[in-house]
Structure formats: structure tokens, C-alpha cells
Amino acid sequence: MATASMTAWQLLALQPPGWGGALLTGAATTVAISACAYSIGLVIGLFGALGKLSNNRTVGLILKGYTSVIRAVPELILIVGLYYAGTDGLNRLLMAFGLPPVEVNGFVAAVAVLGFVQGAYMTEVLRGAILAIPAGQIEAARAFGMSPLLRFRRVTLPAFLPNALPGMANLWMSVTKDSALVAVVGYQELALTTRLAGANTKEYFLFFLAAAVLYLVITLLSNLVFHGIERRVRRGQKPAH
């Protein structure tokens, strides 16, 4: 094999026959999938938390079932099941209306499935953070005649965000790792690119070590971003000791 005589630096070169460029592209794809899924999960989680805290019993039961099922079933099963079952269900619906079947884009499917899973965990993180707000603050806002939207923007959001950020940061770290699971549906991100590089060169240790370093870099940079956000939202607060 031609790769047998190549050094580690040549194998990790950015240009072919090196795989460095492909690994960096895979890492960028991992970040893109994670960011989009995280955003969807954040939206679902916010509405899910508000729905669980509402007085609507039906909405509360539906959301309780959603969060319970998603958190109980392993992510790998959810990703495979939702991807194939979701695609089949969509095509059956299209056929019922006389429309041709479609092939779901791998990136869109990965983002949608991971976002749906993230939404369940985000719901509980945000619900707990909202419950931690002193009831007197909400009651004072009501006494001033604030509308629900204004009350959320001026009182609830600034009060619960500092409490929610640690959990939100953990969920971001989780989704960057869970993005590796989308390889099972054939979409190429960092984990699948690493396996392909290892299979083509037989240098599995080298490429998995390189992938681990890239995941570590993503994590360290993410920590810096969340630390900056937390420092900003906690400005004016007495630091904890």
C-alpha cells in the first residue's frame, strides 16, 4: 500500500493523499450539525418548559410523555428510528396526497433528529431554572401590570438564564458528541470521516487520536464561549465562593 510508507504528518496533511483536510471538514460539519440541533432544541425546550409550567393539563401531559420517552430511550435507537420511520412516514403521507416520495437530506435529518432529542433535555433544564426564580419577582411584575411577554423579557429571562447556563453548556457538549451517532444513517461528519481514514490507511490509532484532539479543541473553545456568556449574564451579581 502507498500509505504504508507515509509518515504521520503526511497522513494528516491538509491536501490528498493526506486526510487532514477531510478531518477538519468533518469537524466543521460536526459543529454545524450541533449548532443547528442545539438551536432547535433550545426553541423546543423553551416552549416545552413554559408549557409544563402552564396550567394547561393536556399540554402538560403531552410534554411529560415527550420528555419521559426521549430521556428513557438511548439516543442511537432514537436517531435510527426517527430517521427511517420519519422518512417512511413522510413518504406515505406524500403518497396519500398523490405526491412523489422524497429522499430526506442527511444533514437536515441529522439536525432534526438531534434537535428533537435535545429539546426534551432542554425542557427540563429550563423548567428547573425558571422554578428557581423567587416567586416574589414574578408577583411584583404582575403587580406592575406587565404583560406576559414583557414579564418574560424583563424579569423571567434575566433571572433564569444564569441558573440555566451550566445545564445548557452541558447539553451543548452532549450534542457535539451525540453528532457522531448520525454516522449510522450515512451522513459524513468527524466520526465517520475518522473511520474512513482509518479503514483506508489502517492507521486507526493515529486518526482516532487526531479526532479526539479535534473534539477536545471544540470543547475547550465552547467552554470559553459559555464562560464569557455566563460572566456577562451574571454581571452585577455577587460571585459565589
LUMZA-737785 format. One record per residue (C-alpha): residue number from 1; x negated, y, z. Coordinates in pm, 1 decimal, padded with zeros to 6 digits, always signed. Example, Ala and Ser with C-alpha at 12.3 -4.5 7.8 and 13.67 -1.06 7.14 Angstrom:
<sites>
{num->1	u->-01230.0	v->-00450.0	w->+00780.0}
{num->2	u->-01367.0	v->-00106.0	w->+00714.0}
</sites>
This chain:
<sites>
{num->1	u->+00000.0	v->+00000.0	w->+00000.0}
{num->2	u->-00116.1	v->+00353.5	w->-00078.8}
{num->3	u->-00016.1	v->+00471.9	w->+00266.5}
{num->4	u->-00240.4	v->+00216.0	w->+00434.0}
{num->5	u->-00548.4	v->+00432.0	w->+00375.6}
{num->6	u->-00379.5	v->+00762.6	w->+00465.2}
{num->7	u->-00466.7	v->+00937.9	w->+00790.1}
{num->8	u->-00208.4	v->+01059.0	w->+01040.0}
{num->9	u->-00249.9	v->+01416.8	w->+00920.0}
{num->10	u->-00192.8	v->+01312.6	w->+00559.7}
{num->11	u->+00118.2	v->+01116.9	w->+00656.5}
{num->12	u->+00250.7	v->+01423.6	w->+00841.2}
{num->13	u->+00160.0	v->+01666.9	w->+00562.0}
{num->14	u->+00436.9	v->+01900.4	w->+00451.4}
{num->15	u->+00403.1	v->+01800.8	w->+00086.3}
{num->16	u->+00458.6	v->+01446.9	w->-00055.3}
{num->17	u->+00335.3	v->+01183.8	w->-00008.2}
{num->18	u->+00334.3	v->+01325.2	w->+00346.5}
{num->19	u->+00659.6	v->+01317.8	w->+00542.9}
{num->20	u->+00612.6	v->+01634.1	w->+00749.9}
{num->21	u->+00836.2	v->+01845.7	w->+00529.1}
{num->22	u->+01113.0	v->+01583.9	w->+00540.0}
{num->23	u->+01089.5	v->+01567.1	w->+00920.2}
{num->24	u->+01116.9	v->+01945.4	w->+00950.5}
{num->25	u->+01416.0	v->+01943.0	w->+00713.8}
{num->26	u->+01571.3	v->+01670.2	w->+00925.3}
{num->27	u->+01510.2	v->+01875.2	w->+01240.4}
{num->28	u->+01674.3	v->+02179.5	w->+01078.9}
{num->29	u->+01971.8	v->+01963.1	w->+00980.5}
{num->30	u->+01994.3	v->+01832.4	w->+01337.5}
{num->31	u->+02005.9	v->+02189.0	w->+01471.9}
{num->32	u->+02266.6	v->+02289.5	w->+01211.5}
{num->33	u->+02491.5	v->+01991.2	w->+01291.6}
{num->34	u->+02450.3	v->+02051.6	w->+01665.5}
{num->35	u->+02522.7	v->+02424.6	w->+01642.2}
{num->36	u->+02837.0	v->+02377.5	w->+01433.0}
{num->37	u->+02964.9	v->+02090.9	w->+01651.1}
{num->38	u->+02887.3	v->+02286.2	w->+01967.1}
{num->39	u->+03081.6	v->+02586.9	w->+01836.6}
{num->40	u->+03383.1	v->+02370.3	w->+01757.9}
{num->41	u->+03356.8	v->+02203.4	w->+02097.7}
{num->42	u->+03338.5	v->+02543.8	w->+02266.2}
{num->43	u->+03660.2	v->+02659.5	w->+02098.8}
{num->44	u->+03838.1	v->+02332.3	w->+02178.3}
{num->45	u->+03704.8	v->+02341.8	w->+02534.3}
{num->46	u->+03820.6	v->+02697.9	w->+02597.6}
{num->47	u->+04174.9	v->+02631.9	w->+02479.5}
{num->48	u->+04169.2	v->+02292.4	w->+02649.1}
{num->49	u->+04067.3	v->+02443.8	w->+02982.5}
{num->50	u->+04332.2	v->+02715.8	w->+02960.0}
{num->51	u->+04589.4	v->+02454.0	w->+02858.3}
{num->52	u->+04503.2	v->+02231.4	w->+03153.9}
{num->53	u->+04532.7	v->+02526.4	w->+03390.9}
{num->54	u->+04864.8	v->+02638.0	w->+03244.0}
{num->55	u->+05199.6	v->+02543.4	w->+03392.8}
{num->56	u->+05299.2	v->+02351.1	w->+03079.6}
{num->57	u->+05328.5	v->+01990.2	w->+03194.5}
{num->58	u->+05342.2	v->+01842.3	w->+02841.6}
{num->59	u->+05029.0	v->+02025.0	w->+02727.1}
{num->60	u->+04853.0	v->+01925.2	w->+03049.0}
{num->61	u->+04933.4	v->+01556.2	w->+02998.8}
{num->62	u->+04817.4	v->+01560.8	w->+02635.0}
{num->63	u->+04490.3	v->+01729.2	w->+02728.7}
{num->64	u->+04438.1	v->+01493.8	w->+03020.6}
{num->65	u->+04475.9	v->+01196.3	w->+02786.3}
{num->66	u->+04238.9	v->+01354.3	w->+02534.3}
{num->67	u->+03961.0	v->+01422.9	w->+02784.1}
{num->68	u->+04004.9	v->+01087.5	w->+02958.4}
{num->69	u->+03982.9	v->+00881.0	w->+02638.5}
{num->70	u->+03692.7	v->+01075.1	w->+02486.8}
{num->71	u->+03484.4	v->+01062.4	w->+02804.8}
{num->72	u->+03559.6	v->+00691.5	w->+02857.8}
{num->73	u->+03465.5	v->+00562.4	w->+02510.6}
{num->74	u->+03095.9	v->+00557.4	w->+02403.8}
{num->75	u->+03004.3	v->+00827.9	w->+02151.4}
{num->76	u->+02877.5	v->+00574.7	w->+01896.8}
{num->77	u->+03215.7	v->+00399.5	w->+01883.3}
{num->78	u->+03394.9	v->+00733.3	w->+01858.4}
{num->79	u->+03174.5	v->+00855.7	w->+01575.6}
{num->80	u->+03208.4	v->+00538.0	w->+01370.0}
{num->81	u->+03578.6	v->+00501.1	w->+01446.8}
{num->82	u->+03675.5	v->+00862.0	w->+01383.9}
{num->83	u->+03463.9	v->+00883.2	w->+01068.3}
{num->84	u->+03605.0	v->+00575.5	w->+00896.4}
{num->85	u->+03955.0	v->+00586.2	w->+01047.6}
{num->86	u->+03977.1	v->+00961.6	w->+00990.9}
{num->87	u->+03871.3	v->+00932.1	w->+00626.5}
{num->88	u->+04112.1	v->+00643.5	w->+00567.0}
{num->89	u->+04396.2	v->+00827.9	w->+00737.9}
{num->90	u->+04333.7	v->+01142.1	w->+00531.8}
{num->91	u->+04331.2	v->+00949.2	w->+00206.5}
{num->92	u->+04650.5	v->+00762.8	w->+00298.3}
{num->93	u->+04817.6	v->+01096.6	w->+00368.8}
{num->94	u->+04699.8	v->+01235.5	w->+00034.8}
{num->95	u->+04825.4	v->+00926.1	w->-00147.6}
{num->96	u->+05164.3	v->+00964.3	w->+00019.1}
{num->97	u->+05190.1	v->+01308.3	w->-00145.1}
{num->98	u->+05068.7	v->+01174.4	w->-00479.3}
{num->99	u->+04724.0	v->+01331.6	w->-00449.6}
{num->100	u->+04394.1	v->+01159.0	w->-00534.3}
{num->101	u->+04172.8	v->+01034.2	w->-00249.1}
{num->102	u->+03872.6	v->+01238.9	w->-00141.6}
{num->103	u->+03527.8	v->+01149.9	w->-00015.2}
{num->104	u->+03458.0	v->+01335.8	w->+00307.5}
{num->105	u->+03126.8	v->+01522.2	w->+00310.3}
{num->106	u->+02884.1	v->+01364.8	w->+00557.0}
{num->107	u->+02787.3	v->+01697.9	w->+00713.2}
{num->108	u->+03149.7	v->+01803.3	w->+00760.9}
{num->109	u->+03240.3	v->+01463.5	w->+00905.6}
{num->110	u->+02945.1	v->+01468.9	w->+01146.4}
{num->111	u->+03028.1	v->+01819.7	w->+01266.5}
{num->112	u->+03399.9	v->+01745.9	w->+01303.7}
{num->113	u->+03349.1	v->+01422.6	w->+01500.0}
{num->114	u->+03078.7	v->+01560.6	w->+01729.3}
{num->115	u->+03278.4	v->+01880.0	w->+01783.0}
{num->116	u->+03586.3	v->+01677.9	w->+01878.1}
{num->117	u->+03380.1	v->+01479.2	w->+02129.0}
{num->118	u->+03211.6	v->+01791.2	w->+02265.8}
{num->119	u->+03549.9	v->+01955.4	w->+02315.0}
{num->120	u->+03650.6	v->+01704.2	w->+02581.8}
{num->121	u->+03339.4	v->+01761.2	w->+02790.5}
{num->122	u->+03351.0	v->+02137.2	w->+02736.4}
{num->123	u->+03712.5	v->+02142.5	w->+02854.5}
{num->124	u->+03613.9	v->+02007.6	w->+03194.4}
{num->125	u->+03307.3	v->+02231.8	w->+03225.9}
{num->126	u->+03506.2	v->+02547.1	w->+03152.5}
{num->127	u->+03803.3	v->+02437.0	w->+03363.6}
{num->128	u->+03577.3	v->+02388.2	w->+03664.9}
{num->129	u->+03411.8	v->+02726.3	w->+03608.7}
{num->130	u->+03749.4	v->+02902.1	w->+03588.7}
{num->131	u->+03870.8	v->+02730.7	w->+03905.2}
{num->132	u->+03560.5	v->+02863.2	w->+04083.2}
{num->133	u->+03676.1	v->+03223.7	w->+04031.2}
{num->134	u->+03813.1	v->+03370.9	w->+04356.4}
{num->135	u->+04191.1	v->+03389.4	w->+04327.5}
{num->136	u->+04187.6	v->+03744.7	w->+04460.3}
{num->137	u->+04017.9	v->+03873.6	w->+04146.1}
{num->138	u->+04291.2	v->+03737.6	w->+03921.2}
{num->139	u->+04564.2	v->+03863.9	w->+04153.4}
{num->140	u->+04406.5	v->+04210.1	w->+04159.7}
{num->141	u->+04400.9	v->+04216.6	w->+03778.8}
{num->142	u->+04768.6	v->+04121.8	w->+03769.3}
{num->143	u->+04844.6	v->+04394.0	w->+04025.0}
{num->144	u->+04685.0	v->+04649.6	w->+03793.9}
{num->145	u->+04924.8	v->+04538.6	w->+03519.9}
{num->146	u->+04664.9	v->+04385.2	w->+03287.9}
{num->147	u->+04796.0	v->+04169.3	w->+03005.7}
{num->148	u->+04680.4	v->+03803.2	w->+02999.0}
{num->149	u->+04439.1	v->+03875.0	w->+02712.0}
{num->150	u->+04293.1	v->+04184.5	w->+02878.8}
{num->151	u->+04272.4	v->+03999.0	w->+03210.0}
{num->152	u->+04080.5	v->+03717.3	w->+03045.0}
{num->153	u->+03839.5	v->+03953.4	w->+02868.6}
{num->154	u->+03766.9	v->+04183.1	w->+03161.7}
{num->155	u->+03798.2	v->+03952.9	w->+03462.9}
{num->156	u->+03808.1	v->+03581.1	w->+03382.3}
{num->157	u->+03535.6	v->+03567.3	w->+03115.4}
{num->158	u->+03268.8	v->+03767.9	w->+03304.5}
{num->159	u->+03347.6	v->+03575.7	w->+03625.3}
{num->160	u->+03344.2	v->+03218.5	w->+03494.2}
{num->161	u->+03062.1	v->+03246.2	w->+03239.5}
{num->162	u->+02774.1	v->+03246.5	w->+03493.4}
{num->163	u->+02920.2	v->+02935.5	w->+03658.4}
{num->164	u->+02978.2	v->+02760.9	w->+03324.9}
{num->165	u->+02639.1	v->+02827.0	w->+03163.6}
{num->166	u->+02442.1	v->+02544.8	w->+03332.5}
{num->167	u->+02701.9	v->+02290.5	w->+03220.2}
{num->168	u->+02718.9	v->+02448.1	w->+02874.6}
{num->169	u->+02341.2	v->+02424.3	w->+02843.8}
{num->170	u->+02354.6	v->+02055.7	w->+02936.6}
{num->171	u->+02619.5	v->+01995.1	w->+02670.3}
{num->172	u->+02401.0	v->+02164.7	w->+02409.6}
{num->173	u->+02112.0	v->+01935.1	w->+02500.0}
{num->174	u->+02352.1	v->+01642.7	w->+02481.5}
{num->175	u->+02483.7	v->+01728.8	w->+02135.2}
{num->176	u->+02131.5	v->+01767.0	w->+01992.2}
{num->177	u->+02063.1	v->+01409.1	w->+02099.2}
{num->178	u->+02407.2	v->+01280.2	w->+02000.4}
{num->179	u->+02349.0	v->+01419.2	w->+01649.8}
{num->180	u->+02113.7	v->+01123.2	w->+01599.4}
{num->181	u->+02419.3	v->+00896.5	w->+01612.6}
{num->182	u->+02556.8	v->+01036.1	w->+01284.4}
{num->183	u->+02284.8	v->+00835.5	w->+01109.5}
{num->184	u->+02516.7	v->+00533.2	w->+01144.3}
{num->185	u->+02753.6	v->+00691.9	w->+00891.1}
{num->186	u->+02467.6	v->+00752.0	w->+00648.6}
{num->187	u->+02400.9	v->+01122.9	w->+00697.3}
{num->188	u->+02032.1	v->+01206.9	w->+00697.9}
{num->189	u->+01913.3	v->+01414.3	w->+00993.1}
{num->190	u->+01597.6	v->+01387.3	w->+01202.8}
{num->191	u->+01658.8	v->+01036.9	w->+01342.7}
{num->192	u->+01741.1	v->+00879.5	w->+01005.3}
{num->193	u->+01453.4	v->+01062.1	w->+00834.8}
{num->194	u->+01218.8	v->+00926.3	w->+01100.9}
{num->195	u->+01338.2	v->+00570.1	w->+01042.3}
{num->196	u->+01299.1	v->+00609.4	w->+00665.8}
{num->197	u->+00945.8	v->+00745.7	w->+00707.5}
{num->198	u->+00854.5	v->+00458.1	w->+00938.7}
{num->199	u->+01004.5	v->+00197.4	w->+00706.0}
{num->200	u->+00819.5	v->+00335.2	w->+00402.1}
{num->201	u->+00480.8	v->+00368.9	w->+00570.9}
{num->202	u->+00502.7	v->+00108.4	w->+00851.6}
{num->203	u->+00372.0	v->+00381.3	w->+01084.0}
{num->204	u->+00671.1	v->+00368.6	w->+01318.4}
{num->205	u->+00483.0	v->+00484.2	w->+01628.6}
{num->206	u->+00343.6	v->+00792.1	w->+01453.3}
{num->207	u->+00673.7	v->+00910.4	w->+01313.3}
{num->208	u->+00883.1	v->+00837.9	w->+01620.8}
{num->209	u->+00623.6	v->+01023.6	w->+01826.7}
{num->210	u->+00647.0	v->+01316.9	w->+01583.3}
{num->211	u->+01027.6	v->+01309.3	w->+01609.1}
{num->212	u->+01006.6	v->+01308.1	w->+01989.5}
{num->213	u->+00783.4	v->+01617.6	w->+01972.7}
{num->214	u->+01034.4	v->+01792.4	w->+01745.3}
{num->215	u->+01322.1	v->+01710.4	w->+01980.7}
{num->216	u->+01111.2	v->+01842.3	w->+02269.3}
{num->217	u->+01044.1	v->+02166.8	w->+02082.0}
{num->218	u->+01416.4	v->+02209.2	w->+02014.4}
{num->219	u->+01488.1	v->+02151.0	w->+02382.6}
{num->220	u->+01222.7	v->+02395.9	w->+02505.2}
{num->221	u->+01339.7	v->+02668.8	w->+02268.3}
{num->222	u->+01700.6	v->+02603.3	w->+02371.3}
{num->223	u->+01603.4	v->+02636.6	w->+02736.8}
{num->224	u->+01452.2	v->+02976.8	w->+02664.9}
{num->225	u->+01768.2	v->+03090.9	w->+02485.6}
{num->226	u->+02002.9	v->+02974.3	w->+02762.0}
{num->227	u->+01774.6	v->+03118.2	w->+03028.9}
{num->228	u->+01790.5	v->+03455.6	w->+02853.5}
{num->229	u->+02169.2	v->+03437.1	w->+02825.1}
{num->230	u->+02209.2	v->+03337.5	w->+03189.0}
{num->231	u->+01980.8	v->+03617.3	w->+03305.2}
{num->232	u->+02189.6	v->+03864.3	w->+03106.7}
{num->233	u->+02530.5	v->+03746.6	w->+03231.9}
{num->234	u->+02401.6	v->+03735.0	w->+03590.9}
{num->235	u->+02258.3	v->+04085.3	w->+03584.0}
{num->236	u->+02360.0	v->+04275.7	w->+03892.6}
{num->237	u->+02415.8	v->+03955.7	w->+04090.7}
{num->238	u->+02206.0	v->+03867.4	w->+04391.8}
{num->239	u->+01958.8	v->+03591.6	w->+04290.7}
{num->240	u->+02009.8	v->+03254.7	w->+04458.6}
{num->241	u->+01729.1	v->+03120.2	w->+04682.3}
</sites>
